[in-house]
Amino acid sequence: MEKGIQGSINLRRNGEEEEEAVDLSGKVHLLPCCIKFNGPCDVSDYFKPKPTGMESDGLKTQEAYFRGRKLQGANVPIPDGYSGFVLGKKSLDKRKASKISEGNSNCWEINAKYKSITYWNHDSVPSQDDAFLRSFHWLAVAKTMHEPVTAEDLVSASAVLEKLN
């Protein structure tokens, strides 16, 4: 039987509070493509989102071009009670590194945080029906499913069921 992998996330960076992490709100983008490169790039020289002045489904739309393709997007806040983080592998001191090889280390730390994200569509204006926005609805469903049930809730549910029968 295979063991699960464990890891940890340090919510403090080098002993600093989480509040002191770099705030990337308004600078995090979810693009509708796969980029097969992982490294530094002068993104701001090429990717320049601009507001369109239009609003659709309560979302202020933006426009940008990526490799010649027009994208339409909207900036949305992360739901209340949640936060977005950019994580990086935690640097281990030499003593700890000798015990754990760097490739097997599952210790992570916060490099940056964000409270909003801009998501982009290829061929359509952003709307409340987009899968990305609909996924936020599951957070409320999950919270409700995991809340404890009180005796009053059971009595109330039983009364409703009796009326239906």
C-alpha positions in Angstrom: 0.0 0.0 0.0 1.4 3.4 -1.0 1.8 6.1 1.5 0.5 9.6 0.9 2.7 12.6 0.5 2.8 15.1 3.3 3.9 18.7 3.2 3.7 21.9 5.0 3.0 25.5 4.1 4.7 28.2 6.2 2.4 31.2 6.3 5.3 33.4 7.3 8.1 34.3 5.1 11.5 34.3 6.9 9.7 35.0 10.1 7.6 37.9 8.7 3.8 38.1 9.0 1.7 37.0 6.0 0.5 40.6 5.7 4.0 41.6 4.6 4.1 39.3 1.6 4.1 41.1 -1.8 0.5 41.9 -2.8 -0.1 40.9 -6.5 -3.8 41.9 -6.5 -4.7 43.0 -10.0 -1.6 41.4 -11.5 -2.6 37.7 -11.4 -4.0 36.4 -14.7 -5.7 33.1 -15.7 -5.1 32.7 -19.4 -7.0 30.2 -21.6 -3.9 28.5 -22.9 -0.9 26.4 -21.9 2.5 28.1 -21.9 5.3 25.5 -21.9 7.9 27.7 -20.3 8.8 28.2 -16.7 11.1 31.1 -16.1 11.6 34.9 -16.2 10.0 36.9 -19.0 9.2 40.5 -19.6 5.5 39.9 -19.7 4.5 43.5 -19.1 6.3 44.4 -22.4 4.0 42.2 -24.4 0.8 41.6 -22.4 -1.0 44.9 -21.9 -4.6 44.6 -20.8 -6.8 47.7 -21.3 -10.3 48.4 -20.0 -13.0 48.4 -22.7 -15.4 50.7 -20.9 -18.1 48.0 -21.3 -19.8 46.0 -18.6 -21.4 42.6 -19.1 -23.2 40.7 -16.3 -21.9 43.1 -13.8 -18.3 42.5 -14.9 -16.1 45.3 -16.2 -14.4 43.9 -19.3 -10.8 44.2 -20.3 -9.1 43.5 -23.6 -5.7 42.2 -24.3 -3.8 40.4 -27.1 -1.6 37.3 -26.5 0.4 36.1 -29.5 -1.9 37.9 -31.8 -5.1 36.5 -30.3 -7.7 38.8 -28.8 -8.6 38.0 -25.2 -11.5 39.4 -23.2 -11.3 39.3 -19.5 -12.6 40.6 -16.1 -11.0 41.1 -12.8 -12.9 39.3 -10.0 -12.2 39.3 -6.2 -11.4 36.1 -4.4 -14.5 35.3 -2.3 -14.6 36.5 1.3 -12.9 34.2 3.8 -10.4 33.0 1.1 -7.1 34.2 -0.1 -4.9 33.5 -3.0 -1.2 32.7 -2.5 1.9 32.2 -4.7 3.9 29.5 -3.1 7.5 28.5 -3.5 9.7 25.7 -2.2 11.1 26.7 1.1 14.9 27.0 1.3 16.3 24.5 3.8 19.5 25.3 5.8 22.4 22.9 5.2 21.7 20.8 8.3 18.1 20.1 7.3 19.0 19.7 3.6 21.4 16.9 4.5 18.5 14.9 6.1 16.1 15.6 3.3 17.1 15.7 -0.3 15.9 18.9 -2.0 13.8 17.0 -4.5 11.8 15.3 -1.8 11.2 18.4 0.3 7.5 19.4 0.6 8.0 22.5 2.7 6.4 25.6 1.0 6.3 29.3 1.9 4.4 32.3 0.7 6.1 34.3 -2.0 3.1 36.6 -2.6 -0.6 37.0 -2.0 -3.6 38.3 -4.0 -7.2 39.2 -3.4 -8.3 39.4 -7.0 -7.6 37.5 -10.3 -8.2 38.5 -13.9 -9.5 35.6 -16.0 -9.6 35.7 -19.8 -11.7 34.1 -22.5 -10.7 33.6 -26.2 -14.0 33.9 -28.0 -16.5 35.4 -25.6 -17.2 38.3 -23.3 -16.8 37.4 -19.6 -20.1 36.5 -17.9 -21.4 35.0 -14.7 -22.0 31.7 -16.6 -18.2 31.2 -17.1 -17.0 28.0 -15.5 -14.3 29.9 -13.6 -16.8 32.1 -11.9 -19.3 29.2 -11.3 -16.6 27.3 -9.5 -16.7 29.9 -6.7 -20.3 28.8 -6.0 -18.9 25.5 -4.8 -17.2 27.2 -1.9 -20.6 28.2 -0.4 -21.9 24.6 -1.1 -18.9 23.0 0.6 -19.2 25.3 3.6 -22.9 24.5 4.0 -22.2 20.7 3.7 -19.6 20.8 6.4 -21.5 22.9 8.9 -22.7 21.0 12.0 -26.4 20.1 12.0 -28.3 21.3 15.1 -31.3 19.6 16.7 -33.4 22.6 15.5 -32.3 21.9 11.9 -33.5 18.3 12.2 -36.8 19.2 13.6 -37.4 21.8 10.9 -36.4 19.4 8.2 -38.7 16.7 9.6 -41.6 19.1 9.7 -41.1 20.0 6.0 -40.9 16.3 5.0 -44.1 15.6 6.9 -45.9 18.3 5.0 -44.7 16.9 1.7 -46.0 13.4 2.5 
